[in-house]
Amino acid sequence: MKQLLVLFAMGALVLPAAVAAPDGAALYAEKTCIACHGPKADKPLLPNYPKIAGQNAAYAEQQMKDIKSGARANGQTAAMTGIMHLVNDEEIKVLAAWLETLK
């Protein structure tokens, strides 16, 4: 039994570290959101692009998912459609939660 515990303890030491959760700010830059919505999501490139800083996370998440799926295809969504294929559902959730923290 002691040998099993020792082997388990040794194995636990060599297991890879847990994968870190994605960072919203890093994703925002990496997925090029910054290009159209501005560095702090409050000064969009064009006046008809939305300011998304401080947006309700559930709302932002649903909008991104709807744009990605094609359920929302009005307004400026054409610009977003080409980008959203780069973002998975987990990343959308992280981005939405991060945007809500901005003021």
C-alpha positions in Angstrom: 0.0 0.0 0.0 2.9 2.4 0.9 4.4 1.7 -2.5 1.2 2.6 -4.2 0.9 5.9 -2.3 4.5 6.7 -3.1 4.0 6.0 -6.8 0.8 8.1 -6.8 2.6 11.0 -5.1 5.5 10.8 -7.6 3.0 10.7 -10.5 1.2 13.7 -9.2 4.5 15.6 -9.2 5.1 15.0 -12.9 1.6 15.7 -14.1 1.3 18.8 -16.3 0.1 21.9 -14.8 -3.6 22.7 -15.3 -4.3 24.7 -18.4 -4.9 28.3 -17.4 -8.3 29.8 -18.2 -8.3 32.2 -21.1 -7.8 35.9 -20.3 -10.5 38.2 -21.6 -8.2 41.2 -22.3 -5.7 38.9 -24.2 -8.5 37.3 -26.2 -9.9 40.7 -27.0 -6.6 41.7 -28.6 -5.8 38.3 -30.1 -9.2 37.9 -31.8 -8.9 41.4 -33.2 -11.9 42.9 -31.4 -9.6 45.8 -30.6 -9.4 46.8 -34.2 -13.1 47.9 -34.5 -14.2 48.4 -30.9 -11.1 50.2 -29.6 -8.4 49.3 -27.0 -10.8 49.7 -24.1 -14.0 48.7 -26.1 -15.3 52.3 -25.6 -14.1 54.1 -28.7 -15.1 52.1 -31.9 -13.4 52.7 -35.2 -16.6 53.9 -36.8 -19.4 55.8 -35.1 -22.0 53.2 -36.0 -20.0 50.4 -34.4 -21.2 49.8 -30.8 -19.3 50.7 -27.6 -19.2 47.4 -25.8 -17.4 48.3 -22.6 -19.6 47.5 -19.6 -22.1 45.6 -21.7 -24.2 43.0 -19.8 -22.3 39.7 -20.1 -25.3 37.5 -20.9 -26.4 40.0 -23.6 -23.0 40.3 -25.2 -22.5 36.5 -25.2 -25.9 35.9 -26.9 -25.2 38.6 -29.5 -21.8 37.1 -30.3 -23.3 33.6 -30.6 -26.2 34.9 -32.7 -23.8 36.7 -35.1 -21.6 33.6 -35.3 -24.5 31.3 -36.1 -26.1 33.7 -38.5 -29.3 34.2 -36.4 -28.4 37.9 -36.2 -27.6 39.3 -39.6 -28.6 42.9 -39.4 -26.8 46.2 -38.8 -23.0 45.9 -38.7 -23.0 42.2 -38.2 -21.4 41.6 -41.7 -18.1 43.0 -40.2 -18.3 40.6 -37.3 -19.3 37.5 -39.2 -15.8 37.0 -40.7 -14.2 37.3 -37.2 -16.6 35.2 -35.2 -15.5 31.9 -36.8 -12.2 32.5 -34.9 -13.9 32.5 -31.5 -15.2 29.4 -29.8 -18.1 29.3 -27.3 -15.8 29.2 -24.2 -13.9 32.3 -25.6 -17.1 34.1 -26.2 -18.1 33.5 -22.6 -14.8 34.8 -21.4 -14.9 37.9 -23.7 -18.4 38.7 -22.6 -17.6 38.4 -18.9 -14.5 40.6 -19.4 -16.4 43.3 -21.3 -18.9 43.6 -18.5 -16.1 44.5 -16.1 -15.1 47.5 -18.2 -16.5 50.9 -17.5 
